[in-house]
Amino acid sequence: MNRDELRAAAAPSPPAELRAVRWAATTAAILLPLLLLLAQLDRFPERMYAVGGHPTPRRIWLRVAGPPIAVTAVAALALAVGLARGRRWARHCTPVLFASVAVLSAAAWRAGRIPSDVVVKAFIECGVLGLASAWYFYRKKSVAEYFRALQSEENAAPPAR
């Protein structure tokens, strides 16, 4: 047995809702890049492009919404992989994701790409979702216990050669 197989055999079982989070993250990691690709190929009707509820031409939408969607896809992929492999760092992905989207929104506003009401909405959404995800991954009893068990397992494991 290699190190990953030993780790999987001894790893604590994740709570059911954490498996649902992993499924959702995997789905997002697959579909979000597909969304960007289809938008780049102009496969959506023009009325589908909007930023903060404001109708937007496709090329502007790609410039404004593309970076946050790409960051979200990468964070979703990292979360899915981390949860699938039972890694403690996976819990940090969602709070970092929402902070990154807030920073990207502020940068787009500063560059004049989005109006101030959109950036305010983005800050509120990122704040609420970031706090909710932080509560879920760090304070919810079953999830926090799961990640603590992963930490004690790592501390108890013999050092890798």
VEXDREN-2710 file (C-alpha; in Angstrom, 1 decimal):
% VEXDREN-2710
k/r/px/py/pz
1/MET/0.0/0.0/0.0
2/ASN/1.3/3.4/-0.8
3/ARG/0.9/6.5/1.4
4/ASP/-2.3/7.7/-0.2
5/GLU/-4.0/4.3/0.2
6/LEU/-2.9/4.1/3.8
7/ARG/-4.3/7.6/4.4
8/ALA/-7.6/6.7/2.7
9/ALA/-8.0/3.6/4.8
10/ALA/-7.4/5.4/8.1
11/ALA/-9.2/8.7/7.2
12/PRO/-12.3/9.7/9.0
13/SER/-15.5/9.6/7.0
14/PRO/-16.7/13.1/6.0
15/PRO/-20.2/14.2/7.1
16/ALA/-23.0/13.7/4.5
17/GLU/-23.4/17.4/3.8
18/LEU/-19.7/17.8/3.1
19/ARG/-20.0/15.1/0.4
20/ALA/-22.8/17.3/-1.1
21/VAL/-20.4/20.3/-1.0
22/ARG/-17.8/18.2/-2.8
23/TRP/-20.3/17.2/-5.5
24/ALA/-21.4/20.9/-5.9
25/ALA/-17.7/22.0/-6.1
26/THR/-16.9/19.3/-8.7
27/THR/-19.9/20.4/-10.8
28/ALA/-18.9/24.0/-10.6
29/ALA/-15.3/23.2/-11.5
30/ILE/-16.6/21.5/-14.7
31/LEU/-19.4/23.8/-15.7
32/LEU/-17.9/27.3/-15.1
33/PRO/-15.0/26.9/-17.6
34/LEU/-17.6/25.5/-20.0
35/LEU/-19.7/28.6/-19.5
36/LEU/-16.7/30.8/-20.3
37/LEU/-15.8/28.8/-23.4
38/LEU/-19.4/28.9/-24.7
39/ALA/-19.5/32.6/-24.1
40/GLN/-16.2/33.1/-25.9
41/LEU/-17.6/31.1/-28.8
42/ASP/-20.8/33.4/-28.7
43/ARG/-23.2/30.4/-28.2
44/PHE/-25.6/32.4/-25.9
45/PRO/-28.2/35.0/-27.0
46/GLU/-27.1/38.5/-26.4
47/ARG/-29.8/39.1/-23.7
48/MET/-28.2/36.5/-21.5
49/TYR/-25.2/38.7/-20.7
50/ALA/-25.6/40.9/-17.7
51/VAL/-23.4/42.2/-14.9
52/GLY/-25.3/43.0/-11.7
53/GLY/-28.6/42.9/-13.5
54/HIS/-27.4/45.4/-16.1
55/PRO/-27.5/44.2/-19.7
56/THR/-24.0/44.1/-21.1
57/PRO/-22.5/43.2/-24.5
58/ARG/-20.7/39.8/-24.6
59/ARG/-17.2/41.2/-24.9
60/ILE/-17.7/43.5/-21.9
61/TRP/-19.3/40.6/-20.0
62/LEU/-16.3/38.4/-20.7
63/ARG/-13.9/41.1/-19.5
64/VAL/-15.9/41.9/-16.3
65/ALA/-17.4/38.5/-15.4
66/GLY/-14.7/36.3/-16.8
67/PRO/-12.0/36.7/-14.1
68/PRO/-14.4/36.1/-11.1
69/ILE/-15.9/33.1/-12.9
70/ALA/-12.4/31.7/-13.6
71/VAL/-11.3/32.3/-10.0
72/THR/-14.5/30.6/-8.8
73/ALA/-13.8/27.6/-11.1
74/VAL/-10.2/27.2/-9.8
75/ALA/-11.4/27.5/-6.1
76/ALA/-14.1/25.0/-6.8
77/LEU/-11.6/22.6/-8.3
78/ALA/-9.3/23.0/-5.4
79/LEU/-12.1/22.5/-2.9
80/ALA/-13.3/19.4/-4.8
81/VAL/-9.8/17.9/-5.0
82/GLY/-9.0/18.7/-1.4
83/LEU/-12.3/17.2/-0.1
84/ALA/-11.9/14.1/-2.3
85/ARG/-8.4/13.5/-0.9
86/GLY/-9.3/14.4/2.7
87/ARG/-6.9/17.4/2.9
88/ARG/-7.3/20.0/5.7
89/TRP/-6.5/22.9/3.5
90/ALA/-9.7/22.3/1.5
91/ARG/-11.7/24.2/4.2
92/HIS/-9.8/27.4/3.3
93/CYS/-10.9/27.5/-0.3
94/THR/-14.3/29.0/0.1
95/PRO/-13.5/32.0/2.3
96/VAL/-10.5/32.7/0.0
97/LEU/-12.8/32.4/-3.0
98/PHE/-15.3/35.0/-1.7
99/ALA/-12.5/37.4/-0.7
100/SER/-10.9/37.0/-4.2
101/VAL/-14.2/37.8/-5.9
102/ALA/-14.7/40.9/-3.7
103/VAL/-11.1/42.1/-4.6
104/LEU/-11.8/41.4/-8.3
105/SER/-15.1/43.4/-8.1
106/ALA/-13.3/46.3/-6.5
107/ALA/-10.6/46.2/-9.2
108/ALA/-13.3/46.2/-12.0
109/TRP/-15.0/49.1/-10.3
110/ARG/-11.7/51.0/-10.0
111/ALA/-11.0/50.4/-13.7
112/GLY/-14.5/51.8/-14.5
113/ARG/-15.8/48.5/-15.8
114/ILE/-18.7/48.2/-13.4
115/PRO/-20.9/50.8/-11.6
116/SER/-20.7/51.3/-7.9
117/ASP/-24.1/49.7/-7.1
118/VAL/-22.7/46.4/-8.6
119/VAL/-19.6/46.5/-6.5
120/VAL/-21.6/47.2/-3.4
121/LYS/-23.9/44.3/-4.2
122/ALA/-20.8/42.1/-4.8
123/PHE/-19.3/43.1/-1.4
124/ILE/-22.6/42.3/0.4
125/GLU/-22.9/38.9/-1.3
126/CYS/-19.3/38.0/-0.8
127/GLY/-19.5/39.1/2.8
128/VAL/-22.6/37.1/3.6
129/LEU/-21.5/34.0/1.6
130/GLY/-18.0/34.2/3.0
131/LEU/-19.2/34.4/6.6
132/ALA/-21.7/31.6/6.0
133/SER/-18.9/29.4/4.5
134/ALA/-16.5/30.3/7.3
135/TRP/-19.1/29.3/9.8
136/TYR/-19.8/26.0/8.0
137/PHE/-16.2/25.0/7.6
138/TYR/-14.8/26.2/10.9
139/ARG/-17.7/26.3/13.4
140/LYS/-20.3/23.7/12.3
141/LYS/-19.8/20.9/14.8
142/SER/-19.7/17.9/12.4
143/VAL/-17.6/19.6/9.8
144/ALA/-15.1/21.1/12.3
145/GLU/-14.8/17.7/14.0
146/TYR/-14.0/16.1/10.7
147/PHE/-11.3/18.5/9.9
148/ARG/-9.9/18.2/13.5
149/ALA/-9.8/14.4/13.0
150/LEU/-7.8/15.0/9.7
151/GLN/-5.4/17.2/11.6
152/SER/-4.9/14.7/14.4
153/GLU/-4.4/12.0/11.8
154/GLU/-1.7/14.0/10.1
155/ASN/0.0/14.7/13.5
156/ALA/-0.1/11.0/14.4
157/ALA/1.2/9.8/11.0
158/PRO/4.8/8.8/10.7
159/PRO/6.9/11.3/8.7
160/ALA/7.1/10.6/5.0
161/ARG/10.5/9.4/3.6
END
